[in-house]
Amino acid sequence: MLDRITLERRQDAGLGREAATFAGGLGLGLGLAALVLVASGVPAAALVQELVVQVFLTPGGLAQTVTIATPLVLAGLASALAMRVRFWNIGIEGQLWLGAIGASGIALNDIGPEPLRLALMLAAAAVLGAAWIGVPLVFRLRLGVSEIVLTLLLSNVAFLLLQHLVFGVWHDPANNFPVSAPFDAAERLARLGLGNVNAGLFVALAAAGLAAVLVGRTRLGFAAAATGQNPVAARAAGLPVTAAIAAMVLLSGAAAGLAGGLIVAGTEYRLTQYVGLNATFSGIVVAFVARFHPLGVVVAAAALAGLYNAGATLKVFYGLSDAVVVLIQGIVLTSLLVAQFFGAYRIAVSARRLAA
Amino acid sequence: MTAFLTSWLASVPTFAVPLLLASVGLILSERAGILSLGAEGYMAVGAMTAAIAALSGLGLGVAAVAAVAAGAALALVFGIAVVVFRADQILAGLAAVALGVGFTGVVGRSYLHKPFAGLAPLDLGRLADIPLVGPLLFRQDLLAYVAIALTVAAWGFLWRSRAGLAWRAVGEDPATADVAGVDVQAVQLAAVLVSGGFGGLAGAYLALAGSEVWVDGMVAGRGWIALALVIFARWDPARALLGALVFGGVEALLPRLMAIGVAVPVYLMSMLPYLLTIVVLVAAGAARVRRLAEPAALARPYIRQDRR
């Protein structure tokens, strides 16, 4: 079809080209997203106001953005950590729900002394999140079963488990909606005096900091990076490939579980069906935009949280569907993926058709 | 008991046909080496387009064709990204789902919850009175029979035609296919478009024969189950028919049990199709059959200039 065009893989795109393709892809994606918004009836003049000023520069808007960003940071970390060893965690939502269930289980059954209750809740969230991804991890390592479909299907199972609980044994009889009873005061993360922003923010930032140290400064991080680049070479070099995969993937699940714990203990104060946040796709988008770097995840999560926040406003004032945020994420991810092509390959056009 | 079995069997196609269409489309795409995670998105745009066409009074035939076109259009975006621009197929597939689900959410907003008259079962006379399997086999709508015909056609194409051989060769070893004169990019782009069309038709079935209304999120994860069915079927349309019947049968059981007043833990029972899929995938992994059937070049972008 394209005989006159040949592609050569670049050994190394170089920092300048890398940055240019990334900026180009992001710019194209955001431009297309703006067109979609204008076509859906948002006046072009209002875009900056709604998408930047309202959600980042007003106290109320910023508070809501930071609140949304808190679990998104952990979802992004969940994707970024697993990607370090080329493990596709497409079940972040499932691990998040298990985390929310774990934290709620501790809170609703009053397990442990009150001063330790919150710590226990978050620990249970992380452990259950890790356990939930442990299933596809074991099957992948022992039997070579692809984790892509398994993590995905387990997400659906986790959501049904959550529904089973909030419609069943954990249902709050005082409430018509499928929600659990509210948590006690000792089971709620402290508010920081700015809207719903709570101590969970520190947990998320600490997790990002620890993850950055882990991937950049430790033996495990080095082994994980080598495994992600080329598992055969890493194994031949004597690196603990299996252990690196297991550790990074379990940490990925723990981060996602912790996100669920922070949502129920920090903002919802009960188990509900609405803690999902479309976390799988959002986490992958955040990690991809951050180039899988833990500190970049914080920035990307904040940006995406601003978009979610703005989406809620657009819904009220311009009658747009919530789905517009999903659509914008799809557009931005697609254009970033396409833009990568220009960094990864050198395109040569030959003057005449090559003889077959 | 016979009445229960008959009504259960008769309702199986409602659940099985969308899974069948979507997974046969995915098999065609994966046989050409392109891993398409986008089925959930193709089905969403297909269902919405069919619903809008039906609500606009264009007729159900036009609605089905429009759904196929809509699925293929979304697949074209994915295809350009992965075939022309060699984007990562997993990430691009997830992006395609977001595009499809997001687009239908935004555009379908003004068509939500508006019922329309969908497909009626064909009248095949006395055949439908055969005990047990009569309604299952002979009282279905036209699209269900079209789905069977398309499955047979896909099987025949892959295993009994020259073009199908070239198609499979691209999925197994694109470099060799290229040397033999097969246009790898054209085949892969065609495969992606076809899988989008199948996904769109699966969505049309959900809207026209199932719900007869457009609701946000009505695809409800069926695209992901279809993806698992591909592995269950070991990339063979004939086995996809068997798999779709098994999965559709399990899904159809729950509403039937509730209808006759059996107290079932609804949410735990709803896990069955997913758990069944997981068991099948793990068993296939344990038996090491997966690697024998999976197209060797699946999800690997092909660059002619690469040394291999």
Interface residues (C-beta under 8 A of the other chain):
Chain A: M1 L2 T6 L7 E8 R9 V36 S40 W88 I90 F139 L143 G144 V145 S146 I148 V149 L150 L152 L153 L154 N156 V157 L160 L161 Q163 H164 F167 G168 F281 I284 F288 G319 L320 S321 D322 A323 V324 V325 V326 L327 I328 Q329 G330 I331 L333 T334 L337 V338 Q340 F341 A344 Y345
Chain B: L37 V77 I80 A81 F85 R86 A87 D88 I90 L91 A92 L94 A95 A96 V97 A98 L99 G100 V101 G102 F103 T104 G105 V106 G108 R109 D183 Q185 A186 D216 G221 W224 I225 L227 A228 I231 P265 V266 Y267 L268 S270 M271 Y274 L275 T277 I278 L281 V282 A284 G285 A286 R288 R290 R291 I303 R304 Q305 D306
